[in-house]
């Protein structure tokens, strides 16, 4: 299963920033709100989440790996 950004429609104001920022054009504005229009093109780059002024976009499966700090 590929992770996808979640766009909370109740928070989206349709400002178009995420759509303009998406490097792969995976997003589109449908009925005045941002939608993940082409999920197969999404690279999970976080650009849409970072630019959203309403925090309407969430990438819930973003995994951050920490450097291994163990001494050998």
C-alpha positions in Angstrom: 0.0 0.0 0.0 1.4 3.4 -1.0 0.9 6.2 1.5 -0.9 9.3 0.3 -1.4 12.8 1.6 -4.7 13.3 3.3 -6.4 16.6 2.4 -8.9 17.7 5.0 -11.7 19.2 2.9 -13.2 21.0 5.8 -10.0 23.0 6.3 -9.1 23.6 2.7 -9.8 27.1 1.5 -8.9 26.5 -2.1 -6.0 28.9 -2.1 -4.2 26.7 -4.8 -0.7 27.0 -3.1 -0.4 23.2 -2.8 -1.4 22.6 -6.4 1.1 25.2 -7.7 3.9 23.8 -5.5 3.4 20.1 -6.3 6.4 19.1 -8.4 4.6 16.1 -10.0 1.2 17.8 -10.6 -0.5 15.1 -8.5 -3.0 17.6 -7.1 -5.8 19.4 -8.7 -8.6 21.8 -7.6 -12.0 20.1 -7.9 -15.1 22.0 -6.8 -13.0 24.7 -5.2 -10.9 22.4 -3.0 -7.5 20.6 -3.4 -7.7 17.0 -4.3 -5.1 14.2 -4.8 -6.0 13.9 -8.5 -3.2 11.6 -9.7 -2.1 9.6 -6.6 0.3 7.5 -8.8 2.3 10.6 -9.4 2.7 11.6 -5.7 6.2 11.2 -4.4 5.4 12.1 -0.8 7.8 15.0 -1.0 5.9 17.0 1.7 5.9 20.2 -0.4 2.1 20.4 -0.2 2.0 19.9 3.5 4.7 22.5 4.1 3.1 25.2 2.1 -0.6 24.8 3.2 -1.5 27.9 5.3 -4.5 26.1 6.8 -2.7 22.9 7.7 -5.3 21.0 5.7 -2.8 18.5 4.3 -1.3 15.7 6.4 1.2 13.1 5.5 0.5 10.6 8.2 2.9 8.0 7.1 6.0 10.1 7.0 8.8 8.2 8.6 11.9 9.8 9.9 15.0 7.7 10.5 17.4 8.8 13.2 21.1 8.2 12.9 22.3 5.1 14.8 24.0 6.5 17.9 25.2 3.1 19.3 28.8 2.8 20.3 30.7 -0.2 18.9 
